[in-house]
Amino acid sequence: GQQVMQIPQYQHVQEGEDFTTYCNSSTTLSNIQWYKQRPGGHPVFLIQLVKSGEVKKQKRLTFQFGEAKKNSSLHITATQTTDVGTYFCAIRGDSNYQLIWGAGTKLIIKP
Amino acid sequence: EAQVTQNPRYLITVTGKKLTVTCSQNMNHEYMSWYRQDPGLGLRQIYYSMNVEVTDKGDVPEGYKVSRKEKRNFPLILESPSPNQTSLYFCASSLSPGLGYEQYFGPGTRLTVT
């Protein structure tokens, strides 16, 4: 069935450094969604990408969808303590009504 | 306020004792879903519902039941809980993920089965 691999599992950064997480699929995706989960919280929708090569920005966050629609990335510039949490990608499963999630990348700010 | 509510938020129970986790949304969403979240495994879909009386299995349905008798409610039932069902559970709703709509999540229910 449909799968998505998300790397890395963890990323430790100093405040002010950049952060990137990647999601990869072996099949062409119709779309991909990104969510953020703060520690102790629930996932919150960030964005959806649909078009090949699409790039969307939300302040310091940049989301990209690969040209072949098989991969996507989320890049945070100059991380802040408010960015701490786990970032997930989600794709449509074999059924239109299923969602398959990446394992998440946990952003940790070093003290 | 648009929201998804779950109850209880925390539950400790013993093996074999039937339990129900309730989920309700006030956004008139057609689609609702249950997930479990375990460390390193991300979110795994248990069951989902496309509308009233229409449900289907997700990736990890064994040991769980659901029902959708009303649009707003989507309870998760564990008929005979076992320790491997200890997890963090999230309910979510959306207009329809098939069309790429965002999902709104409840606050989560942390279940421990001893």
Interface residues (C-beta under 8 A of the other chain):
Chain A: Q6 Q9 S30 N31 Q33 Y35 G41 H42 P43 V44 F45 Q48 V50 F88 A90 R92 G93 S95 N96 Y97 Q98 L99 I100 W101 G102 A103 G104
Chain B: Y31 S33 Y35 G40 L41 G42 L43 R44 Q45 Y48 M50 D56 G58 D59 F90 A92 S96 P97 G98 G100 E102 Q103 Y104 F105 G106 P107 G108
